[in-house]
Amino acid sequence: MKAMPTEFDGQAIRRVYDEEHEIWYFSVIDIIQVLTQQPDSQRASTYWRVLKNRLKKEGSETVTKCNRFKMRAEDGKMRLTDMADAETILRLVQSVPSPKA
């Protein structure tokens, strides 16, 4: 897999391309940060943790479709990050009350 970051609304979105399956995976935290207009990834991470728990309780399959990949974090270290394909990201976007969604 090849990491190829991109930008949305002036903020970096981490993504990787799975060449074997020809699928893009995007960082859920980065998407949440943009949608909720959080100033830092820590707040976006907290938002995602709460949302993930709520979705699990509702029985949503969206959370189970998230994969974890090691990605470079803001501190420069490689950390496991929840990643999702475009279809799953679209479902998550529908769960976030935001004008940007």
N, CA, C and O atoms as a printed pandas DataFrame, in Angstrom:
     atom_number atom_name residue_name chain_id  residue_number  x_coord  y_coord  z_coord
0              1         N          MET        A               1    0.837   -1.179    0.000
1              2        CA          MET        A               1    0.000    0.000    0.000
2              3         C          MET        A               1    0.878    1.237    0.000
3              4         O          MET        A               1    1.949    1.277    0.605
4              5         N          LYS        A               2    0.393    2.219   -0.687
5              6        CA          LYS        A               2    1.171    3.444   -0.850
6              7         C          LYS        A               2    0.415    4.624   -0.229
7              8         O          LYS        A               2   -0.725    4.901   -0.605
8              9         N          ALA        A               3    1.055    5.321    0.725
9             10        CA          ALA        A               3    0.458    6.501    1.350
10            11         C          ALA        A               3    0.577    7.682    0.399
11            12         O          ALA        A               3    1.655    7.967   -0.121
12            13         N          MET        A               4   -0.546    8.370    0.176
13            14        CA          MET        A               4   -0.577    9.516   -0.726
14            15         C          MET        A               4   -1.536   10.552   -0.151
15            16         O          MET        A               4   -2.716   10.563   -0.502
16            17         N          PRO        A               5   -1.039   11.430    0.735
17            18        CA          PRO        A               5   -1.934   12.416    1.342
18            19         C          PRO        A               5   -2.539   13.358    0.315
19            20         O          PRO        A               5   -1.991   13.566   -0.767
20            21         N          THR        A               6   -3.682   13.920    0.681
21            22        CA          THR        A               6   -4.360   14.894   -0.166
22            23         C          THR        A               6   -4.879   16.005    0.732
23            24         O          THR        A               6   -4.675   15.960    1.945
24            25         N          GLU        A               7   -5.540   16.992    0.167
25            26        CA          GLU        A               7   -6.092   18.096    0.945
26            27         C          GLU        A               7   -7.560   18.274    0.639
27            28         O          GLU        A               7   -8.021   18.038   -0.478
28            29         N          PHE        A               8   -8.285   18.699    1.666
29            30        CA          PHE        A               8   -9.682   19.088    1.488
30            31         C          PHE        A               8   -9.911   20.315    2.339
31            32         O          PHE        A               8   -9.647   20.297    3.541
32            33         N          ASP        A               9  -10.391   21.362    1.743
33            34        CA          ASP        A               9  -10.674   22.601    2.459
34            35         C          ASP        A               9   -9.447   23.116    3.217
35            36         O          ASP        A               9   -9.565   23.685    4.302
36            37         N          GLY        A              10   -8.279   22.907    2.629
37            38        CA          GLY        A              10   -7.042   23.387    3.221
38            39         C          GLY        A              10   -6.468   22.523    4.328
39            40         O          GLY        A              10   -5.461   22.888    4.933
40            41         N          GLN        A              11   -7.094   21.376    4.606
41            42        CA          GLN        A              11   -6.593   20.484    5.646
42            43         C          GLN        A              11   -6.141   19.167    5.019
43            44         O          GLN        A              11   -6.750   18.668    4.073
44            45         N          ALA        A              12   -5.064   18.620    5.567
45            46        CA          ALA        A              12   -4.513   17.371    5.051
46            47         C          ALA        A              12   -5.417   16.193    5.400
47            48         O          ALA        A              12   -5.921   16.084    6.517
48            49         N          ILE        A              13   -5.606   15.325    4.429
49            50        CA          ILE        A              13   -6.338   14.077    4.621
50            51         C          ILE        A              13   -5.367   12.945    4.278
51            52         O          ILE        A              13   -4.890   12.841    3.148
52            53         N          ARG        A              14   -5.088   12.110    5.263
53            54        CA          ARG        A              14   -4.203   10.973    4.998
54            55         C          ARG        A              14   -5.000    9.892    4.272
55            56         O          ARG        A              14   -6.153    9.611    4.602
56            57         N          ARG        A              15   -4.354    9.298    3.278
57            58        CA          ARG        A              15   -5.002    8.228    2.526
58            59         C          ARG        A              15   -3.948    7.264    2.026
59            60         O          ARG        A              15   -2.775    7.611    1.893
60            61         N          VAL        A              16   -4.383    6.052    1.753
61            62        CA          VAL        A              16   -3.500    5.041    1.170
62            63         C          VAL        A              16   -4.250    4.362    0.031
63            64         O          VAL        A              16   -5.479    4.285    0.017
64            65         N          TYR        A              17   -3.477    3.883   -0.902
65            66        CA          TYR        A              17   -4.059    3.184   -2.040
66            67         C          TYR        A              17   -3.650    1.722   -1.974
67            68         O          TYR        A              17   -2.462    1.400   -1.951
68            69         N          ASP        A              18   -4.642    0.842   -1.942
69            70        CA          ASP        A              18   -4.409   -0.603   -1.957
70            71         C          ASP        A              18   -4.373   -1.023   -3.422
71            72         O          ASP        A              18   -5.411   -1.179   -4.066
72            73         N          GLU        A              19   -3.159   -1.202   -3.934
73            74        CA          GLU        A              19   -2.994   -1.514   -5.351
74            75         C          GLU        A              19   -3.564   -2.877   -5.718
75            76         O          GLU        A              19   -4.053   -3.076   -6.830
76            77         N          GLU        A              20   -3.497   -3.809   -4.783
77            78        CA          GLU        A              20   -3.997   -5.160   -5.057
78            79         C          GLU        A              20   -5.505   -5.160   -5.306
79            80         O          GLU        A              20   -5.986   -5.811   -6.233
80            81         N          HIS        A              21   -6.247   -4.425   -4.474
81            82        CA          HIS        A              21   -7.709   -4.392   -4.586
82            83         C          HIS        A              21   -8.222   -3.125   -5.277
83            84         O          HIS        A              21   -9.424   -2.972   -5.492
84            85         N          GLU        A              22   -7.291   -2.211   -5.625
85            86        CA          GLU        A              22   -7.620   -0.952   -6.289
86            87         C          GLU        A              22   -8.655   -0.151   -5.514
87            88         O          GLU        A              22   -9.681    0.260   -6.057
88            89         N          ILE        A              23   -8.361    0.067   -4.211
89            90        CA          ILE        A              23   -9.264    0.792   -3.318
90            91         C          ILE        A              23   -8.482    1.866   -2.567
91            92         O          ILE        A              23   -7.365    1.631   -2.106
92            93         N          TRP        A              24   -9.087    3.048   -2.450
93            94        CA          TRP        A              24   -8.530    4.105   -1.610
94            95         C          TRP        A              24   -9.092    3.966   -0.208
95            96         O          TRP        A              24  -10.276    3.678   -0.036
96            97         N          TYR        A              25   -8.246    4.170    0.798
97            98        CA          TYR        A              25   -8.667    4.224    2.195
98            99         C          TYR        A              25   -8.291    5.596    2.743
99           100         O          TYR        A              25   -7.177    6.074    2.532
100          101         N          PHE        A              26   -9.232    6.226    3.449
101          102        CA          PHE        A              26   -9.039    7.568    3.982
102          103         C          PHE        A              26   -9.059    7.541    5.503
103          104         O          PHE        A              26   -9.757    6.721    6.101
104          105         N          SER        A              27   -8.303    8.425    6.129
105          106        CA          SER        A              27   -8.268    8.521    7.581
106          107         C          SER        A              27   -9.599    9.060    8.099
107          108         O          SER        A              27  -10.015   10.162    7.740
108          109         N          VAL        A              28  -10.254    8.278    8.938
109          110        CA          VAL        A              28  -11.540    8.678    9.500
110          111         C          VAL        A              28  -11.373    9.928   10.364
111          112         O          VAL        A              28  -12.194   10.842   10.301
112          113         N          ILE        A              29  -10.323    9.966   11.160
113          114        CA          ILE        A              29  -10.081   11.119   12.048
114          115         C          ILE        A              29   -9.915   12.400   11.220
115          116         O          ILE        A              29  -10.456   13.445   11.580
116          117         N          ASP        A              30   -9.177   12.320   10.129
117          118        CA          ASP        A              30   -8.960   13.501    9.293
118          119         C          ASP        A              30  -10.275   13.994    8.696
119          120         O          ASP        A              30  -10.519   15.199    8.640
120          121         N          ILE        A              31  -11.121   13.069    8.252
121          122        CA          ILE        A              31  -12.419   13.428    7.687
122          123         C          ILE        A              31  -13.293   14.073    8.772
123          124         O          ILE        A              31  -13.927   15.101    8.536
124          125         N          ILE        A              32  -13.320   13.462    9.957
125          126        CA          ILE        A              32  -14.100   13.992   11.082
126          127         C          ILE        A              32  -13.606   15.390   11.447
127          128         O          ILE        A              32  -14.405   16.284   11.726
128          129         N          GLN        A              33  -12.294   15.570   11.442
129          130        CA          GLN        A              33  -11.723   16.878   11.793
130          131         C          GLN        A              33  -12.199   17.964   10.829
131          132         O          GLN        A              33  -12.532   19.070   11.255
132          133         N          VAL        A              34  -12.232   17.653    9.541
133          134        CA          VAL        A              34  -12.690   18.628    8.545
134          135         C          VAL        A              34  -14.186   18.898    8.704
135          136         O          VAL        A              34  -14.617   20.051    8.699
136          137         N          LEU        A              35  -14.975   17.830    8.846
137          138        CA          LEU        A              35  -16.427   17.996    8.919
138          139         C          LEU        A              35  -16.873   18.750   10.158
139          140         O          LEU        A              35  -17.795   19.564   10.093
140          141         N          THR        A              36  -16.229   18.488   11.284
141          142        CA          THR        A              36  -16.643   19.113   12.545
142          143         C          THR        A              36  -15.870   20.396   12.831
143          144         O          THR        A              36  -16.100   21.058   13.842
144          145         N          GLN        A              37  -14.956   20.736   11.934
145          146        CA          GLN        A              37  -14.147   21.946   12.055
146          147         C          GLN        A              37  -13.397   21.993   13.390
147          148         O          GLN        A              37  -13.336   23.032   14.048
148          149         N          GLN        A              38  -12.833   20.855   13.768
149          150        CA          GLN        A              38  -12.051   20.767   15.001
150          151         C          GLN        A              38  -10.681   21.384   14.768
151          152         O          GLN        A              38  -10.099   21.203   13.698
152          153         N          PRO        A              39  -10.151   22.115   15.757
153          154        CA          PRO        A              39   -8.852   22.756   15.582
154          155         C          PRO        A              39   -7.664   21.792   15.620
155          156         O          PRO        A              39   -6.589   22.109   15.112
156          157         N          ASP        A              40   -7.858   20.615   16.224
157          158        CA          ASP        A              40   -6.753   19.654   16.275
158          159         C          ASP        A              40   -7.275   18.225   16.200
159          160         O          ASP        A              40   -8.468   17.972   16.370
160          161         N          SER        A              41   -6.361   17.302   15.943
161          162        CA          SER        A              41   -6.758   15.904   15.762
162          163         C          SER        A              41   -7.190   15.243   17.063
163          164         O          SER        A              41   -7.922   14.253   17.030
164          165         N          GLN        A              42   -6.755   15.765   18.215
165          166        CA          GLN        A              42   -7.169   15.174   19.494
166          167         C          GLN        A              42   -8.676   15.311   19.688
167          168         O          GLN        A              42   -9.337   14.359   20.103
168          169         N          ARG        A              43   -9.212   16.471   19.395
169          170        CA          ARG        A              43  -10.659   16.670   19.532
170          171         C          ARG        A              43  -11.423   15.838   18.509
171          172         O          ARG        A              43  -12.484   15.291   18.812
172          173         N          ALA        A              44  -10.885   15.746   17.310
173          174        CA          ALA        A              44  -11.517   14.922   16.276
174          175         C          ALA        A              44  -11.481   13.451   16.688
175          176         O          ALA        A              44  -12.432   12.711   16.436
176          177         N          SER        A              45  -10.393   13.032   17.316
177          178        CA          SER        A              45  -10.262   11.658   17.789
178          179         C          SER        A              45  -11.304   11.352   18.862
179          180         O          SER        A              45  -11.912   10.281   18.860
180          181         N          THR        A              46  -11.505   12.295   19.775
181          182        CA          THR        A              46  -12.520   12.123   20.819
182          183         C          THR        A              46  -13.911   12.050   20.196
183          184         O          THR        A              46  -14.725   11.213   20.585
184          185         N          TYR        A              47  -14.181   12.920   19.239
185          186        CA          TYR        A              47  -15.466   12.915   18.542
186          187         C          TYR        A              47  -15.691   11.556   17.868
187          188         O          TYR        A              47  -16.777   10.986   17.964
188          189         N          TRP        A              48  -14.669   11.044   17.192
189          190        CA          TRP        A              48  -14.773    9.764   16.498
190          191         C          TRP        A              48  -15.005    8.633   17.486
191          192         O          TRP        A              48  -15.808    7.739   17.217
192          193         N          ARG        A              49  -14.324    8.653   18.617
193          194        CA          ARG        A              49  -14.490    7.588   19.628
194          195         C          ARG        A              49  -15.939    7.551   20.125
195          196         O          ARG        A              49  -16.521    6.474   20.247
196          197         N          VAL        A              50  -16.521    8.715   20.410
197          198        CA          VAL        A              50  -17.913    8.785   20.872
198          199         C          VAL        A              50  -18.860    8.327   19.770
199          200         O          VAL        A              50  -19.777    7.546   20.024
200          201         N          LEU        A              51  -18.645    8.805   18.556
201          202        CA          LEU        A              51  -19.490    8.417   17.425
202          203         C          LEU        A              51  -19.386    6.921   17.155
203          204         O          LEU        A              51  -20.391    6.259   16.892
204          205         N          LYS        A              52  -18.169    6.392   17.221
205          206        CA          LYS        A              52  -17.956    4.964   16.977
206          207         C          LYS        A              52  -18.722    4.122   18.002
207          208         O          LYS        A              52  -19.346    3.124   17.642
208          209         N          ASN        A              53  -18.674    4.520   19.267
209          210        CA          ASN        A              53  -19.418    3.793   20.302
210          211         C          ASN        A              53  -20.918    3.862   20.063
211          212         O          ASN        A              53  -21.621    2.865   20.230
212          213         N          ARG        A              54  -21.418    5.040   19.671
213          214        CA          ARG        A              54  -22.841    5.183   19.387
214          215         C          ARG        A              54  -23.262    4.302   18.214
215          216         O          ARG        A              54  -24.301    3.644   18.265
216          217         N          LEU        A              55  -22.454    4.294   17.163
217          218        CA          LEU        A              55  -22.767    3.477   15.987
218          219         C          LEU        A              55  -22.727    1.994   16.319
219          220         O          LEU        A              55  -23.551    1.225   15.823
220          221         N          LYS        A              56  -21.771    1.583   17.157
221          222        CA          LYS        A              56  -21.702    0.177   17.571
222          223         C          LYS        A              56  -22.960   -0.227   18.328
223          224         O          LYS        A              56  -23.513   -1.301   18.089
224          225         N          LYS        A              57  -23.416    0.632   19.245
225          226        CA          LYS        A              57  -24.625    0.343   20.018
226          227         C          LYS        A              57  -25.846    0.240   19.125
227          228         O          LYS        A              57  -26.763   -0.532   19.406
228          229         N          GLU        A              58  -25.863    1.017   18.048
229          230        CA          GLU        A              58  -26.977    0.979   17.099
230          231         C          GLU        A              58  -26.897   -0.231   16.176
231          232         O          GLU        A              58  -27.838   -0.515   15.434
232          233         N          GLY        A              59  -25.771   -0.945   16.222
233          234        CA          GLY        A              59  -25.597   -2.112   15.369
234          235         C          GLY        A              59  -25.154   -1.771   13.955
235          236         O          GLY        A              59  -25.318   -2.580   13.043
236          237         N          SER        A              60  -24.602   -0.595   13.765
237          238        CA          SER        A              60  -24.167   -0.160   12.446
238          239         C          SER        A              60  -22.961   -0.966   11.978
239          240         O          SER        A              60  -22.024   -1.198   12.741
240          241         N          GLU        A              61  -22.994   -1.384   10.732
241          242        CA          GLU        A              61  -21.880   -2.121   10.145
242          243         C          GLU        A              61  -20.755   -1.182    9.716
243          244         O          GLU        A              61  -19.649   -1.628    9.412
244          245         N          THR        A              62  -21.037    0.096    9.694
245          246        CA          THR        A              62  -20.055    1.082    9.238
246          247         C          THR        A              62  -18.762    0.982   10.034
247          248         O          THR        A              62  -17.673    1.031    9.461
248          249         N          VAL        A              63  -18.876    0.844   11.344
249          250        CA          VAL        A              63  -17.691    0.792   12.200
250          251         C          VAL        A              63  -16.877   -0.463   11.924
251          252         O          VAL        A              63  -15.647   -0.415   11.939
252          253         N          THR        A              64  -17.542   -1.580   11.674
253          254        CA          THR        A              64  -16.817   -2.827   11.436
254          255         C          THR        A              64  -16.102   -2.817   10.086
255          256         O          THR        A              64  -15.203   -3.625    9.854
256          257         N          LYS        A              65  -16.495   -1.913    9.202
257          258        CA          LYS        A              65  -15.847   -1.835    7.890
258          259         C          LYS        A              65  -14.593   -0.968    7.908
259          260         O          LYS        A              65  -13.912   -0.840    6.890
260          261         N          CYS        A              66  -14.283   -0.373    9.057
261          262        CA          CYS        A              66  -13.068    0.430    9.190
262          263         C          CYS        A              66  -11.876   -0.489    9.427
263          264         O          CYS        A              66  -11.952   -1.441   10.204
264          265         N          ASN        A              67  -10.799   -0.194    8.759
265          266        CA          ASN        A              67   -9.554   -0.949    8.933
266          267         C          ASN        A              67   -8.564   -0.063    9.679
267          268         O          ASN        A              67   -8.730    1.156    9.735
268          269         N          ARG        A              68   -7.552   -0.671   10.241
269          270        CA          ARG        A              68   -6.522    0.106   10.930
270          271         C          ARG        A              68   -5.201   -0.081   10.199
271          272         O          ARG        A              68   -4.731   -1.201    9.996
272          273         N          PHE        A              69   -4.615    1.047    9.811
273          274        CA          PHE        A              69   -3.325    1.048    9.144
274          275         C          PHE        A              69   -2.387    1.951    9.920
275          276         O          PHE        A              69   -2.820    2.890   10.587
276          277         N          LYS        A              70   -1.100    1.660    9.829
277          278        CA          LYS        A              70   -0.119    2.550   10.444
278          279         C          LYS        A              70    0.106    3.723    9.502
279          280         O          LYS        A              70    0.487    3.568    8.342
280          281         N          MET        A              71   -0.148    4.907   10.059
281          282        CA          MET        A              71    0.027    6.136    9.300
282          283         C          MET        A              71    0.855    7.098   10.139
283          284         O          MET        A              71    0.870    7.012   11.367
284          285         N          ARG        A              72    1.539    8.008    9.470
285          286        CA          ARG        A              72    2.326    9.015   10.183
286          287         C          ARG        A              72    1.372   10.016   10.838
287          288         O          ARG        A              72    0.537   10.624   10.169
288          289         N          ALA        A              73    1.510   10.177   12.150
289          290        CA          ALA        A              73    0.670   11.096   12.920
290          291         C          ALA        A              73    1.296   12.489   12.933
291          292         O          ALA        A              73    2.385   12.698   12.399
292          293         N          GLU        A              74    0.594   13.436   13.550
293          294        CA          GLU        A              74    1.086   14.814   13.608
294          295         C          GLU        A              74    2.445   14.916   14.297
295          296         O          GLU        A              74    3.248   15.795   13.985
296          297         N          ASP        A              75    2.694   13.994   15.248
297          298        CA          ASP        A              75    3.966   14.028   15.976
298          299         C          ASP        A              75    5.092   13.344   15.211
299          300         O          ASP        A              75    6.215   13.262   15.709
300          301         N          GLY        A              76    4.805   12.849   13.999
301          302        CA          GLY        A              76    5.818   12.222   13.168
302          303         C          GLY        A              76    5.967   10.726   13.385
303          304         O          GLY        A              76    6.690   10.067   12.637
304          305         N          LYS        A              77    5.303   10.178   14.387
305          306        CA          LYS        A              77    5.398    8.742   14.667
306          307         C          LYS        A              77    4.352    7.983   13.866
307          308         O          LYS        A              77    3.304    8.520   13.505
308          309         N          MET        A              78    4.666    6.717   13.598
309          310        CA          MET        A              78    3.724    5.848   12.902
310          311         C          MET        A              78    2.753    5.276   13.938
311          312         O          MET        A              78    3.164    4.612   14.890
312          313         N          ARG        A              79    1.468    5.543   13.736
313          314        CA          ARG        A              79    0.443    5.086   14.682
314          315         C          ARG        A              79   -0.707    4.430   13.920
315          316         O          ARG        A              79   -0.997    4.781   12.777
316          317         N          LEU        A              80   -1.358    3.464   14.586
317          318        CA          LEU        A              80   -2.522    2.841   13.980
318          319         C          LEU        A              80   -3.637    3.874   13.864
319          320         O          LEU        A              80   -3.934    4.597   14.815
320          321         N          THR        A              81   -4.243    3.931   12.693
321          322        CA          THR        A              81   -5.276    4.916   12.400
322          323         C          THR        A              81   -6.460    4.214   11.747
323          324         O          THR        A              81   -6.279    3.386   10.855
324          325         N          ASP        A              82   -7.668    4.544   12.188
325          326        CA          ASP        A              82   -8.862    3.996   11.546
326          327         C          ASP        A              82   -8.961    4.568   10.144
327          328         O          ASP        A              82   -8.915    5.782    9.945
328          329         N          MET        A              83   -9.098    3.671    9.173
329          330        CA          MET        A              83   -9.193    4.053    7.773
330          331         C          MET        A              83  -10.443    3.394    7.185
331          332         O          MET        A              83  -10.859    2.321    7.621
332          333         N          ALA        A              84  -11.025    4.050    6.199
333          334        CA          ALA        A              84  -12.222    3.508    5.568
334          335         C          ALA        A              84  -12.215    3.829    4.082
335          336         O          ALA        A              84  -11.623    4.813    3.637
336          337         N          ASP        A              85  -12.894    2.966    3.324
337          338        CA          ASP        A              85  -13.000    3.219    1.888
338          339         C          ASP        A              85  -14.048    4.308    1.642
339          340         O          ASP        A              85  -14.725    4.744    2.573
340          341         N          ALA        A              86  -14.175    4.734    0.414
341          342        CA          ALA        A              86  -15.056    5.862    0.075
342          343         C          ALA        A              86  -16.511    5.593    0.454
343          344         O          ALA        A              86  -17.194    6.487    0.953
344          345         N          GLU        A              87  -16.986    4.387    0.225
345          346        CA          GLU        A              87  -18.378    4.049    0.554
346          347         C          GLU        A              87  -18.636    4.177    2.054
347          348         O          GLU        A              87  -19.654    4.732    2.467
348          349         N          THR        A              88  -17.720    3.665    2.860
349          350        CA          THR        A              88  -17.870    3.735    4.311
350          351         C          THR        A              88  -17.757    5.176    4.793
351          352         O          THR        A              88  -18.489    5.590    5.691
352          353         N          ILE        A              89  -16.842    5.942    4.201
353          354        CA          ILE        A              89  -16.700    7.357    4.565
354          355         C          ILE        A              89  -18.008    8.097    4.293
355          356         O          ILE        A              89  -18.427    8.919    5.108
356          357         N          LEU        A              90  -18.653    7.824    3.174
357          358        CA          LEU        A              90  -19.920    8.486    2.862
358          359         C          LEU        A              90  -20.984    8.162    3.903
359          360         O          LEU        A              90  -21.776    9.029    4.270
360          361         N          ARG        A              91  -21.008    6.937    4.375
361          362        CA          ARG        A              91  -21.960    6.566    5.426
362          363         C          ARG        A              91  -21.638    7.281    6.732
363          364         O          ARG        A              91  -22.543    7.701    7.453
364          365         N          LEU        A              92  -20.351    7.419    7.036
365          366        CA          LEU        A              92  -19.955    8.142    8.247
366          367         C          LEU        A              92  -20.333    9.612    8.141
367          368         O          LEU        A              92  -20.794   10.208    9.114
368          369         N          VAL        A              93  -20.142   10.192    6.975
369          370        CA          VAL        A              93  -20.469   11.602    6.758
370          371         C          VAL        A              93  -21.948   11.843    7.073
371          372         O          VAL        A              93  -22.309   12.887    7.617
372          373         N          GLN        A              94  -22.787   10.891    6.734
373          374        CA          GLN        A              94  -24.218   11.019    7.019
374          375         C          GLN        A              94  -24.514   10.993    8.508
375          376         O          GLN        A              94  -25.578   11.445    8.931
376          377         N          SER        A              95  -23.593   10.471    9.315
377          378        CA          SER        A              95  -23.789   10.382   10.762
378          379         C          SER        A              95  -23.296   11.620   11.499
379          380         O          SER        A              95  -23.514   11.754   12.703
380          381         N          VAL        A              96  -22.641   12.516   10.793
381          382        CA          VAL        A              96  -22.059   13.701   11.422
382          383         C          VAL        A              96  -22.926   14.919   11.118
383          384         O          VAL        A              96  -23.061   15.308    9.958
384          385         N          PRO        A              97  -23.520   15.530   12.159
385          386        CA          PRO        A              97  -24.298   16.734   11.920
386          387         C          PRO        A              97  -23.374   17.931   11.686
387          388         O          PRO        A              97  -22.839   18.517   12.627
388          389         N          SER        A              98  -23.203   18.271   10.429
389          390        CA          SER        A              98  -22.285   19.351   10.080
390          391         C          SER        A              98  -22.735   20.000    8.778
391          392         O          SER        A              98  -23.198   19.309    7.870
392          393         N          PRO        A              99  -22.604   21.311    8.678
393          394        CA          PRO        A              99  -22.943   21.963    7.417
394          395         C          PRO        A              99  -22.052   21.496    6.271
395          396         O          PRO        A              99  -22.466   21.522    5.112
396          397         N          LYS        A             100  -20.827   21.067    6.591
397          398        CA          LYS        A             100  -19.905   20.603    5.549
398          399         C          LYS        A             100  -20.261   19.203    5.062
399          400         O          LYS        A             100  -19.868   18.811    3.963
400          401         N          ALA        A             101  -20.996   18.453    5.866
401          402        CA          ALA        A             101  -21.370   17.097    5.480
402          403         C          ALA        A             101  -22.363   17.159    4.339
403          404         O          ALA        A             101  -22.814   16.120    3.856
